[in-house]
């Protein structure tokens, strides 16, 4: 089993940790994705907000503008249905606008059904794997030339505890997260032995007070959960100079 590393518990990013960097965050409309986008903007990044719901992305956009941070951009995409040519179009637009991408935080995800695999619906299975696994693969693949154009590129794949140790009834979600860990490791190995390496790591945020967590654990005491803003700095750590030297590694954002 891959060793699980810990983001330094006392880590707080410097005010210029991502200055002059262009960072794309998926799932930026709410939850952890929104918190990560705002955290990146606070420390100087120009953030590309990618998500499915325009109104939610606009709310994140407004929150970043109120900070006086670099002006973000909005990309409205349904990752469950986006095609390879459409991802190519995203890459072309970002190339024209920015010329490079310094970081990607793959935060978007869906839970799917909490049911035994024997009873798991095939359509739900396909949807969960499309959003949680295939979309991060295709988007990263499309953006590789832009990542290579950056001086210190980094990609963070959002994992889960059930993507590192399987648990009953977590179905397609757990399987997609296991596969995402494998995708990260393969890509990290491929991107480490080249003239301009791309850092690839996974991050398990742990239990966080989000709508997905509520869907998975409706009876849980939510007052005991950390807020998305408390785990967002862990993403900054892996995309900033603080994370240099780490690639192909699995991290936890919270101390177990």
C-alpha positions in Angstrom: 0.0 0.0 0.0 1.2 3.5 -0.8 2.4 5.5 2.2 0.0 8.3 3.1 1.7 11.6 3.9 0.4 14.4 5.9 0.1 18.1 4.9 2.0 20.0 7.7 -0.7 20.7 10.2 0.5 24.2 10.9 0.9 25.1 7.2 -0.5 28.6 6.3 0.4 29.8 2.8 2.3 33.0 2.4 0.3 35.9 0.9 2.2 35.5 -2.4 2.3 31.6 -2.5 0.7 31.5 -5.9 1.5 35.0 -7.2 1.4 35.2 -11.0 0.2 31.6 -11.3 -2.8 30.5 -13.3 -4.7 27.8 -11.5 -7.8 25.9 -12.7 -10.2 24.5 -10.1 -13.0 22.1 -11.0 -16.2 22.0 -8.9 -15.5 25.7 -8.0 -19.2 26.6 -7.5 -19.5 25.3 -4.0 -18.1 23.2 -1.2 -14.4 22.4 -1.2 -13.9 23.6 -4.8 -15.2 27.0 -4.0 -13.0 27.2 -0.9 -10.0 26.1 -2.9 -10.6 28.7 -5.6 -10.9 31.5 -3.1 -7.8 30.3 -1.1 -5.8 30.3 -4.3 -7.0 33.7 -5.3 -6.1 35.1 -1.8 -2.5 34.1 -2.3 -2.1 35.7 -5.8 -3.4 33.1 -8.3 -5.5 33.9 -11.3 -8.2 31.3 -10.9 -10.1 29.6 -13.7 -13.4 28.5 -12.1 -14.8 25.4 -13.8 -18.2 24.0 -12.8 -21.6 23.0 -14.0 -23.8 25.8 -12.6 -23.2 29.3 -13.9 -24.9 31.0 -11.0 -22.7 29.3 -8.4 -19.6 30.1 -10.4 -20.6 33.7 -10.6 -21.0 33.8 -6.8 -17.5 32.4 -6.4 -16.3 35.0 -9.0 -17.9 37.8 -7.0 -16.3 36.6 -3.7 -12.9 36.6 -5.3 -13.4 40.1 -6.9 -14.4 41.4 -3.4 -10.9 40.3 -2.2 -9.2 42.5 -4.7 -7.5 39.4 -6.0 -6.6 38.8 -9.7 -9.7 38.7 -11.9 -10.9 35.0 -12.3 -12.4 33.4 -15.3 -15.5 31.2 -15.6 -15.8 27.9 -17.5 -19.3 26.4 -17.4 -19.0 22.7 -18.2 -20.8 19.5 -17.3 -17.9 17.1 -16.7 -20.3 14.1 -17.0 -21.0 14.9 -20.7 -18.0 17.0 -22.0 -16.4 15.4 -25.0 -12.8 15.1 -26.0 -13.2 17.9 -28.7 -14.8 20.1 -26.1 -11.9 19.6 -23.7 -9.6 20.5 -26.6 -11.6 23.7 -27.0 -11.0 24.5 -23.3 -7.3 24.0 -23.8 -7.3 26.2 -26.9 -9.2 29.0 -25.1 -6.9 28.9 -22.1 -3.8 28.9 -24.3 -5.0 32.0 -26.1 -5.9 33.8 -22.8 -3.0 32.7 -20.6 -0.4 30.8 -22.5 0.1 28.3 -19.7 -1.6 26.6 -16.7 0.5 26.4 -13.5 -1.9 24.2 -11.5 -5.0 22.1 -11.6 -7.1 21.2 -8.6 -9.5 18.4 -9.6 -12.2 18.8 -6.9 -15.4 18.1 -8.7 -17.0 14.8 -7.9 -20.3 13.0 -7.3 -21.2 10.4 -4.7 -23.5 8.2 -6.7 -25.5 5.5 -5.0 -24.7 4.0 -1.6 -25.8 0.5 -2.3 -24.3 -3.0 -2.7 -22.4 -3.6 -5.9 -24.7 -6.4 -6.7 -27.6 -3.9 -7.0 -25.6 -1.0 -8.4 -27.3 0.7 -11.4 -25.1 0.7 -14.5 -26.2 4.2 -15.5 -25.2 5.6 -12.1 -21.9 3.7 -12.3 -21.1 5.2 -15.7 -22.0 8.7 -14.5 -19.9 8.5 -11.4 -16.8 7.2 -13.3 -17.3 9.8 -16.0 -17.2 12.7 -13.6 -14.8 11.4 -10.9 -12.3 9.6 -13.2 -12.6 10.1 -16.9 -13.1 13.9 -16.8 -9.9 14.5 -14.7 -8.0 12.3 -17.1 -9.3 14.0 -20.3 -9.0 17.5 -18.9 -5.4 16.9 -17.7 -4.5 15.3 -20.9 -5.8 18.2 -22.9 -4.0 20.7 -20.7 -0.6 18.9 -20.6 1.0 21.3 -23.2 -0.1 24.3 -21.1 1.2 22.7 -17.9 4.6 22.0 -19.6 4.7 25.7 -20.5 4.7 26.7 -16.8 7.9 26.9 -14.8 6.6 24.8 -11.8 3.4 22.9 -12.8 1.4 20.9 -10.3 -1.8 18.8 -10.4 -3.8 17.7 -7.4 -6.4 14.9 -7.6 -9.0 14.9 -4.8 -9.1 11.4 -3.3 -11.0 9.9 -0.4 -10.5 7.5 2.5 -12.6 5.0 0.6 -10.4 5.3 -2.4 -7.5 4.0 -0.3 -9.3 1.2 1.6 -12.4 -0.2 0.2 -15.6 -0.2 2.2 -18.9 -1.8 1.6 -21.7 0.1 -0.1 -19.5 2.9 -1.5 -19.7 1.5 -5.0 -18.7 3.5 -8.0 -17.4 6.4 -5.8 -14.9 4.2 -4.0 -13.8 2.5 -7.3 -13.4 5.9 -9.0 -11.2 7.2 -6.2 -9.1 4.0 -6.2 -8.6 4.5 -10.0 -7.8 8.2 -9.5 -5.0 7.2 -7.2 -3.7 4.9 -9.9 -4.0 7.5 -12.6 -2.0 10.0 -10.4 0.8 7.5 -9.8 1.1 6.5 -13.5 1.1 10.1 -14.6 3.5 11.1 -11.9 5.9 8.4 -13.1 5.6 9.5 -16.7 6.0 13.1 -15.9 9.0 12.9 -13.5 11.7 11.7 -15.9 11.4 14.5 -18.3 13.2 17.8 -18.8 10.3 19.7 -17.3 8.5 17.5 -14.7 4.9 18.0 -13.7 4.1 17.3 -10.0 1.1 15.0 -9.6 -0.3 14.2 -6.2 -3.5 13.1 -4.6 -5.2 14.7 -1.5 -7.8 13.2 0.8 -9.6 16.2 2.4 -11.1 14.0 5.1 -14.5 14.6 6.7 -15.6 18.1 5.7 -18.9 19.9 6.1 -20.2 19.7 2.5 -23.5 18.7 0.8 -21.9 15.5 -0.4 -20.9 14.6 3.1 -24.5 15.2 4.3 -25.7 13.0 1.5 -23.4 10.2 2.6 -23.9 10.6 6.3 -27.3 12.3 6.9 -27.4 11.5 10.6 -23.9 12.8 11.4 -23.2 15.6 13.8 -22.1 18.3 11.3 -20.8 20.5 14.1 -17.9 18.1 14.5 -16.8 18.5 10.9 -14.2 21.0 9.6 -15.3 23.6 7.1 -14.1 23.5 3.5 -12.0 26.6 4.2 -9.9 24.7 6.7 -8.7 22.1 4.2 -8.3 24.5 1.2 -4.7 25.5 2.2 -3.7 21.8 1.7 -4.4 22.3 -2.0 -2.4 25.5 -2.1 0.5 23.6 -0.4 0.7 21.0 -3.2 0.4 23.6 -6.0 2.9 26.1 -4.6 6.6 26.0 -4.0 6.0 24.5 -0.6 5.1 21.2 -2.4 8.2 21.0 -4.6 9.9 17.6 -4.3 6.6 15.8 -3.9 5.1 13.9 -6.8 3.3 10.5 -7.1 2.4 10.8 -3.4 -0.9 10.4 -1.5 -1.6 13.1 1.1 -4.2 13.6 3.9 -5.3 17.1 4.7 -6.4 16.3 8.2 -4.5 14.5 11.0 -6.0 11.1 11.6 
